[in-house]
Amino acid sequence: MKEYEIGDTLNLGNCTNCGNVIVIEPDNGLFRPQRCGNPVKLADGSWLCGSCLRKLRIKYPQEYRMTPNGKRMEPYERASELNEKEAKQELEHAHDYLEDLREKYGFHQAVFSVEKVDVKKGGFLKPSFYTVTGHVLYGTFTPLDEVSIGMNGAQKAKISCLDNPHSTVPVSDATVQRGTNKLLIDYSWAEGGEEAAFIFQEKNLNLKPGDLIIKD
Amino acid sequence: MEKRVCSICSREIEIAPATEPDGVFAGWQNVVLKDGNAVCSTCTESVRILYPLRNSKTFVESGSRFGYIETRGKSSPKKGWINALVDPLEELTLEEFKQAQIDAENAAKTMAARFPGARAAAEADFTYRHHTASARTNHKTLYSDKKEYVTCVKVLFGEIRAGDTVSIAHKDREYTAKVEEVWFWNYLDSPHRAIDKAFAGTTAALWFHQDVPFIYPGDILVVKEG
């Protein structure tokens, strides 16, 4: 771990769009990511704060990419490929883009696109664990949300917890316990453009890649 | 506490002595300007639209925040990162502050003109659900019976107080939600102190006792006149 000196600051300048101070959570931070969301460095070296990045993510969704050493997947912001001028232009139209997206999906409040479904048996007489990985198209999902599967809302389910979309740890009761403990539960939510994994504990969940999960 | 008089409204005020930094927002403070003049917190409210608090993180020694370490019988404060709230008003002279008041009034009028019929407006950042009812040390999480949702916002103009109803206009219809509590939010971390109002130029967390899935990042929350 890096040694810090008294008086060191994490101030990296200002957001090129709104002027917010750019701060990256130190590596000994208790909770990551920080509430406002980590900032991103744009293609021309300027910074975009977590708040502005959040607005762009629905158009430039987050992806997970393998680290250069090939050991783990980490989030990659596609918005980082924009330069300052492009980012500002996109931000001007971000709200219209969101409204069009809501209209396209029947004005549901939040929509998640399923990309992968893993099922693990929960044990004798226990429901199975469904790990559903994909992208939030728009809106916010939190643990314990009641959601509908598919646009017609035929099946209802409750999200047990959120998980790292590329976790290498097999899902178990401990995952749900950890994901909903009182220190972390308020810190977990998935919002528009983020890649996330939802864990459901259901006897049967009729889900396949390409399906939508809806919250109203 | 040092007794002073506000250089703007002549009200008697107290200036708190400098303490060990702990990064915790302790309410809006009276400010000592660069030239030594003091200004009360009420007078500084009007210029926050142009001079918001700046938030960063600073590495400090702070016993009150991180505790103490004993080395060979000597006690010394532990080190760690705190939220550093920097007040840009401390860099102004009294003359500059008076000019800032005029500029701020114009800025508030310009902003208000963008939202006709509104008493206050704020831009939403993110919304999360507050699940836990208490932070007691038992192992089982206590979920709140209430549906508590928190939207972190930046106030563009006016004042937002508990009890206000905010309206959010979307393509399909207009949604409304009642603000139950207002908390100070330092932009970087969790909201951590209830305050009586959020005013122009400040970031704040608005608590709702209802689900607010219709509030998206960048949405404008409007408190209507009357």
Chai-1 contact restraints between the chains, C-beta under 6 A:
chainA,res_idxA,chainB,res_idxB,connection_type,confidence,min_distance_angstrom,max_distance_angstrom,comment,restraint_id
A,Y4,B,F59,contact,1.0,0.0,6.0,A-B,restraint_1
A,I6,B,E61,contact,1.0,0.0,6.0,A-B,restraint_2
A,D8,B,F59,contact,1.0,0.0,6.0,A-B,restraint_3
A,T9,B,S56,contact,1.0,0.0,6.0,A-B,restraint_4
A,T9,B,T58,contact,1.0,0.0,6.0,A-B,restraint_5
A,L10,B,K57,contact,1.0,0.0,6.0,A-B,restraint_6
A,N11,B,S56,contact,1.0,0.0,6.0,A-B,restraint_7
A,V21,B,R54,contact,1.0,0.0,6.0,A-B,restraint_8
A,V21,B,N55,contact,1.0,0.0,6.0,A-B,restraint_9
A,V21,B,S56,contact,1.0,0.0,6.0,A-B,restraint_10
A,V23,B,S56,contact,1.0,0.0,6.0,A-B,restraint_11
A,V23,B,K57,contact,1.0,0.0,6.0,A-B,restraint_12
A,V23,B,L188,contact,1.0,0.0,6.0,A-B,restraint_13
A,P26,B,W81,contact,1.0,0.0,6.0,A-B,restraint_14
A,Q34,B,L188,contact,1.0,0.0,6.0,A-B,restraint_15
A,R35,B,D189,contact,1.0,0.0,6.0,A-B,restraint_16
A,R35,B,S190,contact,1.0,0.0,6.0,A-B,restraint_17
A,C36,B,Y187,contact,1.0,0.0,6.0,A-B,restraint_18
A,C36,B,L188,contact,1.0,0.0,6.0,A-B,restraint_19
A,S51,B,D125,contact,1.0,0.0,6.0,A-B,restraint_20
A,R54,B,P217,contact,1.0,0.0,6.0,A-B,restraint_21
A,K55,B,P217,contact,1.0,0.0,6.0,A-B,restraint_22
A,K55,B,G218,contact,1.0,0.0,6.0,A-B,restraint_23
A,H95,B,G218,contact,1.0,0.0,6.0,A-B,restraint_24
A,L98,B,Y216,contact,1.0,0.0,6.0,A-B,restraint_25
A,E99,B,K171,contact,1.0,0.0,6.0,A-B,restraint_26
A,E103,B,K171,contact,1.0,0.0,6.0,A-B,restraint_27
A,F107,B,D172,contact,1.0,0.0,6.0,A-B,restraint_28
A,Q109,B,P213,contact,1.0,0.0,6.0,A-B,restraint_29
A,Q109,B,F214,contact,1.0,0.0,6.0,A-B,restraint_30
A,A110,B,P213,contact,1.0,0.0,6.0,A-B,restraint_31
A,G139,B,P213,contact,1.0,0.0,6.0,A-B,restraint_32
A,T140,B,T127,contact,1.0,0.0,6.0,A-B,restraint_33
A,T142,B,R129,contact,1.0,0.0,6.0,A-B,restraint_34
A,N181,B,T141,contact,1.0,0.0,6.0,A-B,restraint_35
A,K182,B,T132,contact,1.0,0.0,6.0,A-B,restraint_36
A,K182,B,T141,contact,1.0,0.0,6.0,A-B,restraint_37
A,I185,B,H131,contact,1.0,0.0,6.0,A-B,restraint_38
A,D186,B,H130,contact,1.0,0.0,6.0,A-B,restraint_39
A,D186,B,H131,contact,1.0,0.0,6.0,A-B,restraint_40
A,W189,B,Y128,contact,1.0,0.0,6.0,A-B,restraint_41
